[in-house]
Amino acid sequence: MFLLIGLADGQHFNGKCDPERAIELREQYTEVQPGYHMSKVHWNTIFMGGSLTRMQLLALIDHSYNLVLKNLPKKLQTEIAANQ
């Protein structure tokens, strides 16, 4: 799992994040908070109604996806890459 988003309001999402980068992002952007109901070390809650651009939001989602992908077994990584 690399992303959680509520279907009711869709104003924020939880994304996985490298712990050091998570701290930097939280210090830099008020829209990035420790993961709500998640591990505060590895997850951020990101609010979409603030100053983060669409490209920044997409970069955060990509970062989350890539963190999960790189921890999968190599065989599964290869299968996923072949289907993209």
KALIN-V39363 format. One record per residue. PSI is psi as a letter, one per 30 degrees, with the letter a starting at -180 (* if undefined). D_CENTER is the distance of its C-alpha to the mean C-alpha in whole Angstrom. Layout:
[[PSI D_CENTER] [PSI D_CENTER]]
This chain:
[[k 10] [f 6] [k 6] [k 9] [k 10] [k 14] [f 17] [e 19] [e 18] [g 15] [f 14] [l 11] [l 8] [k 6] [k 2] [k 4] [k 6] [k 9] [e 11] [e 14] [e 11] [e 10] [e 13] [e 14] [e 11] [e 13] [e 16] [e 16] [k 14] [f 15] [f 13] [j 10] [l 11] [k 11] [k 10] [k 12] [g 14] [l 12] [k 12] [f 12] [e 12] [f 9] [k 7] [k 7] [k 8] [k 8] [k 11] [f 12] [g 16] [b 16] [f 17] [k 14] [l 15] [e 14] [e 13] [e 11] [e 9] [e 9] [e 9] [e 5] [e 5] [e 7] [e 6] [e 4] [e 7] [e 9] [e 9] [e 10] [e 12] [f 14] [f 15] [l 17] [k 20] [e 22] [e 24] [e 21] [e 19] [e 22] [e 22] [e 19] [e 20] [f 23] [g 22] [* 20]]
